[in-house]
Amino acid sequence: VLDNHFHIVVRSRPDIVSMWDDTEVARRWLTLCPTSNMRRASRGPTEKELDEIRKVPSELARIRLRLSDISWWSRLMTQRIAQRANAEDKTVGHFWAGRYKSKRLDDTEAVLACAVYVDLNIIRAAIEEILELSVHSSINCRIEALKATLAALAQDVNNGEDPGQISLEELMASLPDSHLAPVEIVDQPGAHPSQGGHRCSDKGYAHMSNAEYIELLDWTARIVITGKRGSTPSDLPPVLERLGLSQEIWLQFTALLDELFVPFTGAAPQIANATPVETQGKPTLKGSTIRFAPICAA
């Protein structure tokens, strides 16, 4: 997030939305777009309000599509930001300069390259020089999550406990990056819906661990790019050393990755090609789609 725009990589998951029952679809939509009565009473949807969606097949189908539509996601998110900004500034009118622009990313290499571009925006804009100070960015969340994970592992090692017995759910609970897609891609087929409730899927997007991705970013940030103002000074220590991660704990962590993070280990097939289909006159996409969307404020 920069001063007048933000960049984001998003992935639509109609395959996961299709798994939700009618009540879940209606509940999620009314949570995003509550009725006027719900807003006034500050409450969740009633059975009657749920029935107005789940018992009307055409409405239910339309909303199910919207819940995996990147355009609708962008519309709702930017609307909330605009409403809050206008309320804080005590003004009205357009907050965003224009509609968002997006570019489809067709394979894992394109996704990784775009993720690196987005995560280095703060540094390339010369706002900060190092990753760990890049506030309002996903890489800052991932670094904090890595530190928290290693701290938990170090505590168990220091207490004489077997770190291999740490449950994945226990280790990953309430981490600062729990709302983000995990870095390491799952090599098994299927949607892999998240069980934590903070994100849609645990699929991942790159053939590397969280720590390896952070190291890749640190290496890339040191490269001076023509036309870009910022870079990380080349004489700084590596990022993991700057974070104060001890060699002993780091070696223990990397040695136990396969055991601790089995669901997030291994290579993955390329993202499935989306097949255009017609639904109610509007072209939609069947399957997962990843897009990069820079959105600019006025």
Salt bridges, closest charged atoms under 4 A:
ASP15 OD2 - ARG13 NH2 2.78
ASP22 OD1 - ARG64 NH2 3.10
GLU24 OE2 - ARG27 NH2 2.82
GLU24 OE2 - ARG28 NE 2.76
GLU47 OE1 - ARG54 NH2 2.43
GLU49 OE1 - ARG43 NH1 3.03
ASP51 OD1 - ARG54 NE 2.63
ASP51 OD2 - LYS55 NZ 3.91
GLU59 OE1 - ARG62 NH2 2.27
ASP69 OD2 - LYS282 NZ 3.09
GLU88 OE2 - ARG84 NE 3.14
ASP106 OD1 - ARG104 NE 2.89
GLU132 OE2 - ARG242 NE 2.82
GLU144 OE2 - LYS147 NZ 3.52
ASP202 OD1 - ARG199 NE 2.74
ASP218 OD2 - ARG222 NH2 3.06
ASP218 OD1 - ARG242 NH1 3.21
